[in-house]
Amino acid sequence: MEPAVSAELVAVLIAVSDGEPRVLTTECAQALPAGPFQQTHRSLQTGLRDWVESQTHHPLGYVEQLYTFADRDRFNADGSRVVSVSYVGLTREVGRPDIAQVSWQDCYRYFPWEDWRAGEPALIEQVLIPALKHWATQEPELQAARWQRIQYSFGLQGAAWNEDLVLQRYELLFEAGLVTEAQRRQDKQALSSLNTRLGLAMVHDHRRILATGLARVRAKIKYRPVIFELMPAEFTLLQLQQAVEALAGRGLHKQNFRRLIEQQALVEETGAMTTGGSGRPAKLFRFRGDVLLERAISGSKLPLARQAR
């Protein structure tokens, strides 16, 4: 008799607070908001909203379906197969959750190798590449193919670092057995000295789902003005740039970024200035909401700073 199949609904909710990318978590930062799809739910998205709001007390705004995870080895403790339907949404972090074990966490706490805003993380050259090279040599017949994947994923030997490959990099580290989740899957003790440097682990495959969500957001901010869903009603251009940089994990050329914003006519001045800060007052802007109705921002490229290896 075939095992029963159940559906799990998982939410990747991302915000930017004080220039840092944040994700809403449960179970003391080790899980994403999630729950089973039930017969009482009118739709998958309705079920997702019910679970997120009951678990976190955070109202769920716009979300879009991310991916359906249905690998053959995904089972519950009772032996039933689990299919996870995930959604990603951009929101704003408002206050602190008033529920124990629910919190907003820095996205790069889970993927420390993904934050290139201050240049290449030392972790890559000092830890990841040596460990991956060692893994590549373990099976001589696969060595060439493995090394090619490492080069492509981490931008080695002339290849460019591609910030969109969040999932591919995490899955490579998983396959190499370098992250806690891989050790757990193999019923082995985690290599604590290494695993603790490679980000916080999550239950089941929630870190893989988070990687998928971050990759989707990074790709989407390049061609759709979704960044404005993260911004307050009024903001400075510096705050807008810092929000984009936080999600992309890359530095932006200031003048090129502002030129792009002006060319796309995405914002308009409010006529007001910032007050109370230590620096010079800056102009406040707001998003031109009619831009979404007029057109999509098709083919726009972020003016990313070049990262030399």
C-alpha positions as CSV (number, residue, x, y, z in Angstrom):
1,M,0.0,0.0,0.0
2,E,1.3,3.4,-1.0
3,P,2.1,5.7,1.9
4,A,-0.3,8.7,2.4
5,V,0.7,12.0,1.0
6,S,0.2,15.3,3.0
7,A,0.7,18.9,1.9
8,E,2.7,21.4,4.0
9,L,2.4,25.1,3.4
10,V,5.6,27.1,4.0
11,A,6.1,30.9,4.0
12,V,9.3,32.7,3.2
13,L,8.6,36.3,4.4
14,I,11.4,38.7,3.8
15,A,11.8,42.3,5.1
16,V,14.6,44.9,5.2
17,S,15.2,46.6,8.5
18,D,18.0,49.2,9.1
19,G,19.6,48.1,5.9
20,E,19.7,44.4,6.7
21,P,17.7,41.5,5.1
22,R,15.4,39.8,7.5
23,V,13.3,36.6,7.5
24,L,10.4,35.7,9.8
25,T,11.1,32.5,11.6
26,T,9.6,30.1,14.2
27,E,11.0,27.4,16.5
28,C,13.7,29.7,17.9
29,A,15.0,30.7,14.5
30,Q,15.2,27.1,13.2
31,A,12.0,27.0,11.0
32,L,9.9,29.0,8.7
33,P,6.2,29.5,9.4
34,A,4.5,26.4,8.1
35,G,1.5,24.1,8.6
36,P,-0.4,21.3,6.9
37,F,-3.0,22.0,4.3
38,Q,-6.4,21.0,5.8
39,Q,-9.8,20.3,4.4
40,T,-11.2,23.4,6.1
41,H,-8.9,25.6,4.0
42,R,-10.6,27.2,1.1
43,S,-7.4,27.3,-0.9
44,L,-3.6,26.8,-0.5
45,Q,-3.1,30.5,-0.1
46,T,-5.9,30.8,2.5
47,G,-4.3,28.0,4.4
48,L,-1.0,29.7,4.3
49,R,-2.4,32.9,5.6
50,D,-4.2,31.1,8.5
51,W,-1.0,29.3,9.6
52,V,1.3,32.4,9.3
53,E,-1.1,34.7,11.2
54,S,-1.9,32.1,13.9
55,Q,1.8,31.2,14.4
56,T,3.4,34.6,14.2
57,H,0.6,37.2,14.6
58,H,2.1,38.9,11.5
59,P,-0.5,39.9,8.9
60,L,0.3,38.4,5.5
61,G,0.2,40.8,2.6
62,Y,1.0,40.0,-1.0
63,V,2.7,36.6,-1.6
64,E,3.4,34.5,-4.6
65,Q,3.9,30.8,-5.0
66,L,7.6,29.9,-4.9
67,Y,8.1,26.2,-5.5
68,T,6.7,22.8,-4.7
69,F,9.1,20.5,-3.0
70,A,8.2,16.8,-3.6
71,D,11.4,14.8,-3.3
72,R,10.9,11.1,-2.8
73,D,12.7,11.1,0.6
74,R,10.5,13.7,2.3
75,F,8.5,11.9,4.9
76,N,6.8,12.7,8.2
77,A,7.6,10.8,11.4
78,D,4.4,8.7,10.8
79,G,5.8,7.6,7.4
80,S,3.5,9.7,5.2
81,R,5.1,11.5,2.3
82,V,5.2,15.3,2.5
83,V,4.8,17.7,-0.4
84,S,5.7,21.3,0.6
85,V,4.1,24.1,-1.3
86,S,6.1,27.2,-0.6
87,Y,5.3,30.9,-1.0
88,V,7.5,34.0,-0.8
89,G,6.4,37.5,0.2
90,L,8.0,40.9,0.9
91,T,6.8,42.7,3.9
92,R,7.9,45.1,6.6
93,E,9.1,44.2,10.0
94,V,6.9,46.0,12.5
95,G,7.8,45.7,16.2
96,R,8.8,42.4,17.7
97,P,6.6,39.3,17.5
98,D,4.7,38.8,20.8
99,I,4.9,35.0,20.6
100,A,7.7,32.9,22.1
101,Q,10.0,31.2,19.6
102,V,8.9,33.6,16.8
103,S,11.5,36.1,15.6
104,W,13.0,38.1,12.7
105,Q,16.4,36.9,11.8
106,D,19.2,38.2,9.5
107,C,19.1,36.2,6.3
108,Y,22.9,36.0,6.2
109,R,22.9,34.2,9.5
110,Y,21.8,31.2,7.4
111,F,24.0,31.9,4.4
112,P,27.1,33.9,5.6
113,W,28.9,33.3,2.3
114,E,26.2,35.3,0.4
115,D,26.9,38.8,1.8
116,W,29.3,40.5,-0.5
117,R,28.5,44.1,0.4
118,A,31.9,44.6,2.0
119,G,33.7,42.4,-0.5
120,E,34.2,38.6,-0.7
121,P,33.6,37.0,2.7
122,A,36.8,35.5,4.0
123,L,34.8,32.3,4.8
124,I,34.8,31.4,1.1
125,E,38.5,31.3,0.5
126,Q,39.5,30.1,4.0
127,V,36.8,27.4,4.6
128,L,34.5,26.7,1.7
129,I,36.8,26.3,-1.2
130,P,39.3,24.0,0.6
131,A,36.5,21.8,1.9
132,L,34.9,21.7,-1.5
133,K,38.2,20.9,-3.3
134,H,38.7,18.0,-0.8
135,W,35.2,16.7,-1.6
136,A,35.8,17.0,-5.3
137,T,38.8,14.7,-5.1
138,Q,37.0,11.9,-3.2
139,E,35.7,10.3,-6.4
140,P,38.2,10.6,-9.2
141,E,35.6,9.9,-12.0
142,L,33.5,12.8,-10.8
143,Q,36.3,15.2,-9.9
144,A,36.3,17.2,-13.1
145,A,32.5,17.7,-13.1
146,R,32.4,18.6,-9.4
147,W,35.2,21.1,-9.8
148,Q,33.4,22.7,-12.7
149,R,30.3,23.1,-10.5
150,I,32.3,24.7,-7.7
151,Q,33.9,27.2,-10.1
152,Y,30.6,28.2,-11.6
153,S,28.8,28.4,-8.3
154,F,31.4,30.4,-6.5
155,G,32.8,32.5,-9.3
156,L,36.3,31.0,-9.4
157,Q,39.1,31.2,-12.1
158,G,37.5,33.9,-14.2
159,A,33.9,33.0,-13.6
160,A,31.8,35.9,-12.3
161,W,30.0,35.7,-8.9
162,N,26.3,35.4,-9.7
163,E,24.3,36.5,-6.7
164,D,21.2,34.7,-8.0
165,L,22.8,31.2,-7.5
166,V,21.8,31.0,-3.8
167,L,20.1,27.7,-4.1
168,Q,22.8,26.1,-6.3
169,R,25.5,27.0,-3.7
170,Y,23.5,25.7,-0.8
171,E,22.7,22.4,-2.6
172,L,26.4,22.0,-3.5
173,L,27.4,22.4,0.2
174,F,24.7,20.0,1.1
175,E,25.8,17.4,-1.5
176,A,29.4,17.8,-0.2
177,G,28.1,17.0,3.3
178,L,29.3,20.4,4.7
179,V,26.1,21.7,6.3
180,T,24.4,20.4,9.4
181,E,21.3,19.3,7.4
182,A,23.4,16.9,5.3
183,Q,25.0,15.3,8.4
184,R,21.5,15.0,9.9
185,R,20.2,13.3,6.8
186,Q,23.0,10.7,7.0
187,D,22.5,10.2,10.7
188,K,26.0,11.4,11.4
189,Q,27.2,13.8,14.1
190,A,27.6,17.3,12.8
191,L,31.2,18.5,12.4
192,S,30.6,21.3,14.9
193,S,33.8,23.3,14.2
194,L,32.9,23.6,10.6
195,N,29.1,23.6,10.7
196,T,28.9,26.5,13.1
197,R,30.7,28.6,10.6
198,L,28.5,27.6,7.8
199,G,25.3,29.3,9.1
200,L,22.4,28.3,11.3
201,A,20.7,25.0,10.4
202,M,17.0,24.7,10.1
203,V,14.5,21.9,10.6
204,H,13.7,19.5,7.7
205,D,14.7,21.3,4.4
206,H,13.6,24.8,5.5
207,R,17.0,26.3,4.8
208,R,16.8,24.9,1.3
209,I,13.4,26.6,0.9
210,L,14.8,29.8,2.3
211,A,17.6,29.7,-0.2
212,T,15.0,29.3,-3.0
213,G,13.1,32.3,-1.7
214,L,16.2,34.5,-1.4
215,A,17.2,33.6,-4.9
216,R,13.8,34.4,-6.3
217,V,13.8,37.8,-4.6
218,R,17.3,38.6,-5.8
219,A,16.4,37.8,-9.4
220,K,13.1,39.7,-9.2
221,I,14.4,43.0,-7.9
222,K,16.3,43.3,-11.2
223,Y,13.3,43.4,-13.4
224,R,10.3,44.3,-11.2
225,P,9.9,47.2,-8.7
226,V,9.1,44.8,-5.9
227,I,11.6,46.6,-3.6
228,F,9.0,49.3,-2.9
229,E,6.9,46.7,-1.0
230,L,9.7,46.8,1.6
231,M,9.9,50.6,1.9
232,P,7.9,53.0,4.2
233,A,5.6,55.6,2.7
234,E,8.5,58.1,2.5
235,F,12.2,57.3,2.2
236,T,15.5,58.7,1.1
237,L,17.4,57.4,-2.0
238,L,20.1,56.2,0.3
239,Q,17.6,54.1,2.2
240,L,16.3,52.7,-1.1
241,Q,19.8,51.8,-2.2
242,Q,20.6,50.2,1.1
243,A,17.5,48.0,0.8
244,V,18.5,46.8,-2.6
245,E,22.0,46.1,-1.5
246,A,20.8,44.2,1.5
247,L,18.8,41.8,-0.6
248,A,21.3,41.5,-3.5
249,G,24.2,41.0,-1.1
250,R,26.2,43.3,-3.3
251,G,27.3,46.9,-3.4
252,L,25.8,49.4,-5.9
253,H,27.3,52.3,-7.7
254,K,25.6,55.2,-6.1
255,Q,25.4,57.5,-9.1
256,N,24.4,54.7,-11.5
257,F,21.7,53.6,-9.1
258,R,20.2,57.0,-8.8
259,R,20.4,57.5,-12.6
260,L,18.5,54.3,-13.1
261,I,15.8,55.3,-10.6
262,E,15.4,58.6,-12.4
263,Q,15.4,57.1,-15.9
264,Q,12.7,54.6,-14.8
265,A,10.6,57.4,-13.1
266,L,10.0,55.1,-10.2
267,V,9.8,57.8,-7.5
268,E,8.8,61.3,-6.9
269,E,9.8,63.9,-4.4
270,T,7.5,64.5,-1.5
271,G,8.7,68.1,-0.9
272,A,9.8,67.1,2.6
273,M,13.3,66.6,4.1
274,T,14.6,64.3,6.8
275,T,14.8,65.8,10.3
276,G,16.5,65.0,13.5
277,G,19.5,63.1,12.1
278,S,23.1,63.8,12.7
279,G,23.9,64.4,9.0
280,R,22.6,66.9,6.5
281,P,18.9,66.7,5.8
282,A,18.0,64.6,2.7
283,K,15.1,64.7,0.3
284,L,12.3,62.3,1.0
285,F,10.7,60.4,-1.9
286,R,7.7,58.2,-2.4
287,F,7.0,55.4,-4.9
288,R,4.9,56.4,-8.0
289,G,2.2,53.8,-7.6
290,D,1.0,54.3,-11.2
291,V,4.3,52.9,-12.5
292,L,3.0,49.4,-11.9
293,L,-0.1,50.1,-13.9
294,E,1.9,51.7,-16.8
295,R,4.5,49.1,-17.3
296,A,6.8,46.4,-15.9
297,I,10.4,47.3,-15.5
298,S,11.6,44.9,-18.1
299,G,15.2,44.1,-18.5
300,S,16.5,46.6,-15.9
301,K,19.9,45.7,-14.6
302,L,21.1,46.7,-11.1
303,P,24.3,48.8,-11.3
304,L,26.2,46.3,-9.2
305,A,29.8,47.1,-8.1
306,R,32.3,44.8,-9.6
307,Q,33.7,42.2,-7.2
308,A,37.3,41.3,-7.8
309,R,38.5,37.9,-6.5
